[in-house]
Amino acid sequence: MTDLLLGAVLLGNLCVWVTAQAPAMLAPPTLVRFDSVDYKNIVNWTPPTNRKSLHFSVQWKIYGEPEWLDVDGCQRIQRTRCDLSVVTSDPREWYYARVHASSLPSSKSAWALSRRFSPRWDTKISPPVLRLNLTEQGIVVRVKPPRQLVRKMHSSLHYEIYLLDTSGQEEVYTLDCCSKKLSLEKLTHKEKYCLQAQTLIPRQAKRSARSPVQCVTTL
């Protein structure tokens, strides 16, 4: 009987010691998501706690592929975002990302998974910047598209320019990828005109929001 009691005590102490030594499981990050503008594909997430000692590691894979790959520059980082633009650059593919948290000495969380992401369908595109010059003939409009979009989709870009006069009448002009200047002539002198623009990628049925309104008065 004494041996049984002694064995139970020893077993209990062993269980307590093992439990004490086992690292606590961290809660995983939440809201893992791709935020993509002009094909700059950023993964963001929310940390499980506000502890400054937390580190995060990010992996990615192509939809349908079995292997997860580490993202260079996003292993054991303390920030809560990671740029995956290089590894998710093919607009024909679909991608996943996942993130886990870790804390010294050895505790870590389960992986938290993003939703499936398509650069082609999920990225948002930015409007161009308009530069307006007044001449005796009218208004010269120059279009400055987003740099990232030009690098990625130059030949696919089109632009719509909206011209609004004081009566509320709106005219729309279209520029293709290689035309960066539009001359608006035969306008009423000393009249106020307002302009906006949109970026379009017709083959992807994408269009940006309109740019901020800019108004000028003709000479």
N, C-alpha and C positions, 0 to 999 in steps of 0.2 A: 504493500500500500504506500509505504514511504517512497519507494522508487517511482511509483506512478505519479505521486504528487510532485516529486522533484523534477520528473520529466516534463510535467505540465508547466511548471514554473519556468524551466529553461526554454521550452517551446514558446511560451508567451513572451519572454524577454527577447527571443530571437525575432519574433514577428514585429515587436515594437521597434527593434533596431533596424530591421529591413524597411519598415514603413518610414522610419525617420530618415533613412538614407535615400529612399526613392525620390527623385526630383518631382516637384509638383508640375502638373500639366498646365501650361499657359493657355488662356483663351486665345482663339485665333483672331486675326484681323477681320474686320467686317467691311462691307461695301466695296469689295474689290471690283474695279471697273476700268474700262478704257474710256478716256476722254480724248477725242481726236479732232483736231482742227487743221485743215490744209495738209492732211496726211502726216502730221506730227502726232504720233500715237503714244500717249502718256497713260500709264497705269497708275491710278490713285487708290488709296485704301485708308480706312480708319483704324487706328491702333486700338487694341483691346483695353489698354489702360493708359494713364498718363506717365507711367514710369519712364524716367530718362535712360534707364539701363537697357531698354528694349532695343533689339536689332531685328532687321527684317531681311529676308532673302527672297528673291523673285526667280521664277522659272517660267518658261513659255513652251508652247508646242503648236504645231499645225494640226488643225482638226482632222481626225482620222489617223494620225500618226501615234504610235505607242510611247515614244520616248519624250520625256521632259528634259529641257536643256536649261542650264543656268544662264542668266542674263549677266554679261560682263558689266562690272561697275555697279551691280545691284545685289551684292552678296554681303550680308551682315552690315547693312546700312542703317542709319538712324532716321533718315528722312522717310516720308510716307508717299513717295512717288518715284516712278522709274520710267525712263524714256525707252520705249521699245520700237522706235521708228525704224531702226536699221534691220532688226530681225523680223519685223512685220511689214516689210516694204512691198510685198507682192499683192496688188489689189485684187487678184483672182482668188487668193486663198482666204480661209477662215482660221482664226487663231484663238487660243486660250492663254491666259496667264494665271499663275497662282502664287500666293505669298504665305510665308509662315513667319511667326515671331519667335525670337529666342532671347534668353537672358542667362547670364553667367550664374552658376558655373556650368550647368548642363541642361536646364529645362528649356523646352520648346513647345510650340503649339502644333496643332494639326494644320494642314494646308487649307487655305481659303481660296476658292476658285472664282474666277471672273465668268461672266456670260460670254458666249461665243461672239467673236468680233470680226467684222469684215471692214478693211480699210475702204473698199469701194463704196459700200452702202452706209457705213456708220460715220465716216468722217464728215464734219461740217466744213463748208468752204466760206472764206471771207470775201467781203466786197472789195473792189478796187478803191484806191485813193484817187480822187479827182483833183487836177490842177487846172485852174481856169485863168485864161488871159483874155483881156478885152482888146479888140482891134476896131478900126473904123468900119470894117465889114461885119463884125459881129462878135462871137465868142469862140475861142479856140479851146477845146477840151482835150486834155492829155490824161491818159489812163495809166496808173501805176498799179499793176496787179500784185498780190501777195507773193513775196519771193519764194516761199516754200512751194507754192502751187506752180510757179513758173518752172522750177527745177523738176517737178514731178510730172506735170501735165501740160507743158507749154503748148503743144500743137492742138490740144483738145479744148483750150480755153476760148470762150467768147464773152462778150460784154454787151449789156444793154444800158443805154444812156437815156434817162428820162428828163425831158425838158417841160417845165410847167410855167405858164405865164400867169399874169394877174387875174385873168378871167377864169382860171381853173382848168383851162384846156391843157392836156398833156400829150406830148409827142414822144415816140420811142424810136431810138436809133440803135442799130446793131453794128458791133465791130467784131471782126474775127481775131484769131490769135496773134496775127502779125501786124495788125493795125492798132497803133497806140494813140492816134490823134484824130480828132473829129472837129471839123470847122462848121460852125453853125452861122449861116448867113441869112440875109433877107429878114432880119429881125427888126422889130420896131425900135426906133431910137429913143433913148431916155426911158426905156421900159425895164421893169424888174423881172428877171427870170430866175427860177430856181432849178437846180439840177441834182440828180441822184444817179447811182449806177449799181448794177448787179454783176456778179461773176456767174457764168454759166458753164457747165460741162454737159453739152447736149447728149452725148452718147451714154451718159450715166443718169440722165434726167435729174441733174443736180443744179440748184441755183442758190446763191447766197441771199442773205437779207440785203435790203437796200443800204447803200452808204448813207452817212449823215447828209442832210440837206445843205447845199451851198447856194447862196443867192448873190446875184450881181445885177448891176444896172448898166445897160448898154450905153455907149457913148453917143 
